[in-house]
Amino acid sequence: MWTNWAGNQRADTPIARPSSIADLQQAVAQPQTMRVLGAGHSFTPIVAGGDRILDLSGLDLPILGEATEGRVWVNANARLRDLSLALADRGLAFRNLGDINAQSLAGAVSTATHGTGRGLPCLAAEITAAKMVGANGDILSEDDISLEIAQVTLGMLGILIEAEISVVPKYNLRRQVQLSSVAESLVTMHQKWADNRNFEFFYIPFTGKTVELRHALTEAPESKAPRDLDMIAVKVLKLARSVGRVSEGLRAAILKLLTLAQSDEDYVGESWRVLCSDRRIQFKEMEYHLPPDVAGDVLQEVLTRLHRDHKDIYFPIEVRQTAGDTACLSPFQGGPRISIAIHTDASEDHQRYFEAIEPLFVEAGGRPHWGKMHNLTYKDLSALYPDFDRFCELREQLDPTGKFLTPALARLFRP
Ligand SMILES: Cc1cc2nc3c(=O)[nH]c(=O)nc-3n(C[C@H](O)[C@H](O)[C@H](O)COP(=O)(O)OP(=O)(O)OC[C@H]3O[C@@H](n4cnc5c(N)ncnc54)[C@H](O)[C@@H]3O)c2cc1C
């Protein structure tokens, strides 16, 4: 039985693990439907639901291939962490990364995985060329692969095997972490995105406080990595929630202690080590990408509803910004977006909270993260993306028998 990272998606279909491109082509040429697996870190039904799952983590390809000025060919099914290590060995690095690096590059690219930084696009925008296997098992020729076929496709147009990505010389980042108030973060966030290479903040539920993170390029030598206290903080938040069921006052006291214990942090390290961390406590997540001018008002309303109606929620709310790009299905197509992410414990009911907050995101013109939970359908999505119908036509053309399509995906990509 396959399950995703959060444990909310399952499949008991066979998993094929081709080890060569020829094996992969043969597997794809079979008539049954299939979905390709990355690292299983999506929360949505985009891997399960077909007759088979293809796991490409064992494909016999070098992790890095040919490099030209600022670009390098990579094994698209390698994990971001392994790619970061291999790039660093050649003096190179990803321009930006998200919170973790456990994903495969192909999985991350297919859902528009992003980090934060007003001038920094999502990972898919770093793809400059690709090698792919099409729905009939043939290798797609370079002429067939325009970038829109390789970027943000949820694996519905073909299977990525190698990708050429834009990279930068290896760099160090200084991370500064500070406690602030949510009122202050809301007033200053746009300026902070303008002033910092990477800026984001987490709102700690029921405290009025935020933790702001800034990253800047630096020539300073690496310092000792601080202890990763995220897991402890989330455990304390959960404890405060349980105590709050008995006494609101005690919950407030524990939360106060937690915010007082939050010390400012100043750490210098290699970019990917600073940007990414482990997330060891499982959660479920909904994230919408909003037009920057409305995001502040939306966040304020999210907090009002959280405080009023969802006392059981203890996971922080994460707020980031990503630069615009041009991919048909990229939530960042057409300009930068501010992303607001809400979470629940993986083992608890998410529905009441997510369903109460989602309309705020939707009414504000937000686009959902493709790998995170949402309840939109074809009708909603086609209104959100100017090129949505063109993408759907391309999908019909490249996969006319629906080999990569599942009922869950058909609800999103078929009228
Ligand atoms: C703890 C955690 C932290 C996260 N942090 C962030 C974050 O900071 N920023 C962010 O944007 N997202 C984040 N996410 C979401 C995550 O990055 C995305 O859901 C991403 O798609 C997961 O990548 P994966 O390799 O696990 O792919 P999977 O979830 O396995 O697959 C994702 C999609 O890619 C397709 N796919 C996989 N391989 C191929 C291939 N070779 N060719 C074609 N299609 C393929 C799959 O079929 C599927 O449609 C996080 C998720 C978790 C669980």
The ligand as a Gaussian input file, in Angstrom:
#p B3LYP/6-31G(d) Opt

LIG

0 1
 C        6.696000      18.807000       4.697000
 C        6.356000      19.476000       3.400000
 C        6.905000      20.714000       3.101000
 C        6.583000      21.342000       1.893000
 N        7.132000      22.569000       1.637000
 C        6.805000      23.205000       0.490000
 C        7.336000      24.485000       0.196000
 O        8.126000      25.054000       0.941000
 N        6.928000      25.079000      -0.963000
 C        6.040000      24.500000      -1.813000
 O        5.680000      25.111000      -2.822000
 N        5.566000      23.271000      -1.565000
 C        5.922000      22.619000      -0.452000
 N        5.428000      21.368000      -0.215000
 C        4.635000      20.714000      -1.251000
 C        5.541000      19.905000      -2.187000
 O        6.681000      20.618000      -2.553000
 C        4.797000      19.571000      -3.492000
 O        3.606000      18.936000      -3.213000
 C        5.674000      18.735000      -4.436000
 O        4.987000      18.491000      -5.604000
 C        6.086000      17.412000      -3.846000
 O        7.091000      16.856000      -4.645000
 P        7.257000      15.280000      -4.708000
 O        8.583000      14.989000      -5.332000
 O        6.956000      14.682000      -3.427000
 O        6.145000      14.936000      -5.808000
 P        4.840000      14.038000      -5.666000
 O        3.976000      14.611000      -4.635000
 O        5.220000      12.622000      -5.565000
 O        4.211000      14.316000      -7.116000
 C        3.794000      15.613000      -7.451000
 C        3.352000      15.641000      -8.918000
 O        4.499000      15.508000      -9.761000
 C        4.250000      14.495000     -10.731000
 N        5.542000      13.916000     -11.097000
 C        6.445000      13.344000     -10.292000
 N        7.516000      12.930000     -11.014000
 C        7.255000      13.243000     -12.305000
 C        7.969000      13.078000     -13.533000
 N        9.160000      12.482000     -13.595000
 N        7.415000      13.553000     -14.668000
 C        6.178000      14.148000     -14.651000
 N        5.472000      14.325000     -13.512000
 C        6.004000      13.879000     -12.359000
 C        3.341000      13.517000     -10.000000
 O        2.660000      12.671000     -10.893000
 C        2.408000      14.481000      -9.298000
 O        1.436000      14.968000     -10.178000
 C        5.724000      20.708000       0.970000
 C        5.189000      19.450000       1.260000
 C        5.505000      18.844000       2.473000
 C        4.927000      17.485000       2.796000

